[in-house]
Amino acid sequence: MAKKMDKIFHKKFGQRIRFLRKEKGLTQEQLSFEIDADNSYIANIENAHRDIPLSRVNKIAKALGISLKDLFDY
């Protein structure tokens, strides 16, 4: 049950990142560059293939110009 909940969380979080990134007119590569990550990092997050440390979550929010609260508002 917990693994299913984790997968659902990662999928929703990835969809939220994709939505906000596109809303800002950024490519995955541009957002990856903004947070000092490799080119495929954002793609892996958006496709629920990667766990993310809190420090990177904060960098993503800053790069998108939103609060952490808004990042999780889905």
Backbone as JSON Lines, residues from 0, in Angstrom:
{"i":0,"aa":"M","n":[0.82,-1.21,0.0],"ca":[0.0,0.0,0.0],"c":[0.86,1.26,0.0]}
{"i":1,"aa":"A","n":[1.94,1.27,0.81],"ca":[2.78,2.46,0.89],"c":[3.47,2.75,-0.44]}
{"i":2,"aa":"K","n":[3.92,1.71,-1.14],"ca":[4.58,1.92,-2.43],"c":[3.61,2.52,-3.44]}
{"i":3,"aa":"K","n":[2.36,2.08,-3.4],"ca":[1.35,2.62,-4.31],"c":[1.12,4.1,-4.01]}
{"i":4,"aa":"M","n":[1.06,4.45,-2.72],"ca":[0.87,5.85,-2.32],"c":[2.07,6.69,-2.75]}
{"i":5,"aa":"D","n":[3.28,6.14,-2.61],"ca":[4.48,6.86,-3.05],"c":[4.43,7.12,-4.55]}
{"i":6,"aa":"K","n":[4.03,6.12,-5.32],"ca":[3.97,6.26,-6.77],"c":[2.93,7.32,-7.16]}
{"i":7,"aa":"I","n":[1.81,7.33,-6.49],"ca":[0.77,8.34,-6.76],"c":[1.31,9.73,-6.44]}
{"i":8,"aa":"F","n":[1.99,9.87,-5.3],"ca":[2.57,11.16,-4.92],"c":[3.57,11.63,-5.97]}
{"i":9,"aa":"H","n":[4.48,10.75,-6.37],"ca":[5.5,11.13,-7.35],"c":[4.86,11.5,-8.69]}
{"i":10,"aa":"K","n":[3.83,10.8,-9.07],"ca":[3.16,11.1,-10.34],"c":[2.49,12.48,-10.28]}
{"i":11,"aa":"K","n":[1.76,12.76,-9.21],"ca":[1.1,14.06,-9.06],"c":[2.11,15.19,-8.96]}
{"i":12,"aa":"F","n":[3.19,14.96,-8.22],"ca":[4.22,15.98,-8.07],"c":[4.86,16.26,-9.43]}
{"i":13,"aa":"G","n":[5.17,15.23,-10.18],"ca":[5.75,15.4,-11.5],"c":[4.83,16.15,-12.45]}
{"i":14,"aa":"Q","n":[3.54,15.85,-12.38],"ca":[2.57,16.56,-13.22],"c":[2.51,18.04,-12.84]}
{"i":15,"aa":"R","n":[2.63,18.32,-11.56],"ca":[2.61,19.71,-11.09],"c":[3.85,20.46,-11.59]}
{"i":16,"aa":"I","n":[4.99,19.82,-11.51],"ca":[6.22,20.45,-12.01],"c":[6.07,20.74,-13.51]}
{"i":17,"aa":"R","n":[5.58,19.76,-14.26],"ca":[5.41,19.95,-15.71],"c":[4.48,21.12,-16.01]}
{"i":18,"aa":"F","n":[3.35,21.18,-15.31],"ca":[2.38,22.25,-15.52],"c":[3.01,23.62,-15.25]}
{"i":19,"aa":"L","n":[3.67,23.74,-14.1],"ca":[4.27,25.03,-13.73],"c":[5.42,25.41,-14.65]}
{"i":20,"aa":"R","n":[6.21,24.43,-15.05],"ca":[7.33,24.69,-15.96],"c":[6.82,25.21,-17.3]}
{"i":21,"aa":"K","n":[5.8,24.56,-17.82],"ca":[5.24,24.99,-19.11],"c":[4.57,26.36,-18.99]}
{"i":22,"aa":"E","n":[3.92,26.59,-17.86],"ca":[3.28,27.88,-17.61],"c":[4.32,29.01,-17.65]}
{"i":23,"aa":"K","n":[5.53,28.72,-17.18],"ca":[6.61,29.71,-17.19],"c":[7.35,29.75,-18.53]}
{"i":24,"aa":"G","n":[6.99,28.85,-19.44],"ca":[7.62,28.82,-20.76],"c":[9.03,28.25,-20.76]}
{"i":25,"aa":"L","n":[9.32,27.36,-19.82],"ca":[10.64,26.77,-19.71],"c":[10.66,25.35,-20.28]}
{"i":26,"aa":"T","n":[11.78,24.97,-20.88],"ca":[11.97,23.58,-21.27],"c":[12.49,22.81,-20.07]}
{"i":27,"aa":"Q","n":[12.46,21.49,-20.18],"ca":[13.04,20.67,-19.11],"c":[14.52,20.99,-18.92]}
{"i":28,"aa":"E","n":[15.2,21.17,-20.03],"ca":[16.63,21.47,-19.96],"c":[16.9,22.81,-19.29]}
{"i":29,"aa":"Q","n":[16.08,23.81,-19.59],"ca":[16.26,25.12,-18.98],"c":[16.06,25.06,-17.47]}
{"i":30,"aa":"L","n":[15.02,24.36,-17.04],"ca":[14.76,24.24,-15.61],"c":[15.88,23.44,-14.94]}
{"i":31,"aa":"S","n":[16.35,22.39,-15.58],"ca":[17.47,21.62,-15.04],"c":[18.69,22.51,-14.85]}
{"i":32,"aa":"F","n":[18.98,23.34,-15.84],"ca":[20.11,24.27,-15.75],"c":[19.93,25.23,-14.58]}
{"i":33,"aa":"E","n":[18.7,25.74,-14.41],"ca":[18.43,26.69,-13.32],"c":[18.69,26.1,-11.94]}
{"i":34,"aa":"I","n":[18.49,24.79,-11.81],"ca":[18.7,24.16,-10.5],"c":[20.02,23.4,-10.42]}
{"i":35,"aa":"D","n":[20.85,23.61,-11.43],"ca":[22.19,22.99,-11.47],"c":[22.12,21.47,-11.45]}
{"i":36,"aa":"A","n":[21.32,20.92,-12.37],"ca":[21.17,19.46,-12.49],"c":[21.41,19.06,-13.94]}
{"i":37,"aa":"D","n":[21.58,17.76,-14.17],"ca":[21.8,17.31,-15.54],"c":[20.52,17.43,-16.37]}
{"i":38,"aa":"N","n":[20.65,17.36,-17.68],"ca":[19.53,17.63,-18.59],"c":[18.32,16.73,-18.38]}
{"i":39,"aa":"S","n":[18.52,15.5,-17.96],"ca":[17.39,14.57,-17.83],"c":[16.74,14.61,-16.45]}
{"i":40,"aa":"Y","n":[17.25,15.41,-15.55],"ca":[16.75,15.43,-14.17],"c":[15.27,15.78,-14.1]}
{"i":41,"aa":"I","n":[14.87,16.86,-14.75],"ca":[13.46,17.28,-14.7],"c":[12.57,16.27,-15.4]}
{"i":42,"aa":"A","n":[13.03,15.71,-16.5],"ca":[12.25,14.67,-17.19],"c":[11.99,13.49,-16.26]}
{"i":43,"aa":"N","n":[12.99,13.09,-15.51],"ca":[12.82,11.98,-14.56],"c":[11.84,12.32,-13.45]}
{"i":44,"aa":"I","n":[11.86,13.55,-12.99],"ca":[10.9,13.97,-11.96],"c":[9.48,13.99,-12.54]}
{"i":45,"aa":"E","n":[9.33,14.61,-13.7],"ca":[8.01,14.73,-14.31],"c":[7.4,13.38,-14.66]}
{"i":46,"aa":"N","n":[8.25,12.39,-14.91],"ca":[7.76,11.05,-15.24],"c":[7.77,10.09,-14.06]}
{"i":47,"aa":"A","n":[7.93,10.64,-12.86],"ca":[7.87,9.89,-11.61],"c":[8.92,8.78,-11.54]}
{"i":48,"aa":"H","n":[10.12,9.05,-12.07],"ca":[11.19,8.06,-12.05],"c":[12.27,8.39,-11.03]}
{"i":49,"aa":"R","n":[12.07,9.42,-10.23],"ca":[13.15,9.86,-9.34],"c":[12.58,10.45,-8.05]}
{"i":50,"aa":"D","n":[13.22,10.11,-6.93],"ca":[12.96,10.79,-5.67],"c":[13.76,12.09,-5.68]}
{"i":51,"aa":"I","n":[13.28,13.07,-4.94],"ca":[13.92,14.37,-4.96],"c":[14.25,14.8,-3.54]}
{"i":52,"aa":"P","n":[15.51,15.2,-3.3],"ca":[15.84,15.74,-1.97],"c":[15.16,17.09,-1.75]}
{"i":53,"aa":"L","n":[14.89,17.4,-0.51],"ca":[14.22,18.67,-0.19],"c":[15.0,19.87,-0.7]}
{"i":54,"aa":"S","n":[16.3,19.8,-0.7],"ca":[17.09,20.92,-1.19],"c":[16.79,21.2,-2.67]}
{"i":55,"aa":"R","n":[16.58,20.16,-3.45],"ca":[16.25,20.34,-4.87],"c":[14.81,20.82,-5.04]}
{"i":56,"aa":"V","n":[13.91,20.37,-4.19],"ca":[12.52,20.84,-4.25],"c":[12.51,22.36,-4.05]}
{"i":57,"aa":"N","n":[13.28,22.82,-3.09],"ca":[13.37,24.26,-2.83],"c":[13.95,25.0,-4.03]}
{"i":58,"aa":"K","n":[14.99,24.45,-4.65],"ca":[15.58,25.08,-5.84],"c":[14.58,25.14,-6.99]}
{"i":59,"aa":"I","n":[13.79,24.1,-7.16],"ca":[12.78,24.08,-8.23],"c":[11.76,25.18,-7.99]}
{"i":60,"aa":"A","n":[11.28,25.3,-6.75],"ca":[10.31,26.34,-6.42],"c":[10.88,27.73,-6.72]}
{"i":61,"aa":"K","n":[12.12,27.95,-6.31],"ca":[12.76,29.25,-6.56],"c":[12.92,29.5,-8.05]}
{"i":62,"aa":"A","n":[13.33,28.49,-8.8],"ca":[13.52,28.65,-10.25],"c":[12.2,28.94,-10.96]}
{"i":63,"aa":"L","n":[11.12,28.42,-10.42],"ca":[9.8,28.67,-11.0],"c":[9.17,29.96,-10.47]}
{"i":64,"aa":"G","n":[9.81,30.57,-9.48],"ca":[9.32,31.82,-8.92],"c":[8.07,31.66,-8.08]}
{"i":65,"aa":"I","n":[7.98,30.5,-7.39],"ca":[6.8,30.24,-6.55],"c":[7.25,29.79,-5.16]}
{"i":66,"aa":"S","n":[6.29,29.75,-4.24],"ca":[6.59,29.27,-2.89],"c":[6.54,27.75,-2.87]}
{"i":67,"aa":"L","n":[7.12,27.18,-1.84],"ca":[7.04,25.72,-1.66],"c":[5.59,25.29,-1.53]}
{"i":68,"aa":"K","n":[4.8,26.08,-0.84],"ca":[3.37,25.76,-0.67],"c":[2.68,25.66,-2.03]}
{"i":69,"aa":"D","n":[2.96,26.61,-2.9],"ca":[2.34,26.59,-4.22],"c":[2.8,25.4,-5.06]}
{"i":70,"aa":"L","n":[4.01,24.96,-4.83],"ca":[4.53,23.81,-5.57],"c":[3.73,22.55,-5.26]}
{"i":71,"aa":"F","n":[3.25,22.46,-4.02],"ca":[2.49,21.28,-3.6],"c":[0.98,21.47,-3.64]}
{"i":72,"aa":"D","n":[0.53,22.53,-4.28],"ca":[-0.9,22.83,-4.35],"c":[-1.53,22.13,-5.57]}
{"i":73,"aa":"Y","n":[-1.79,20.84,-5.39],"ca":[-2.42,20.06,-6.46],"c":[-3.49,19.16,-5.91]}
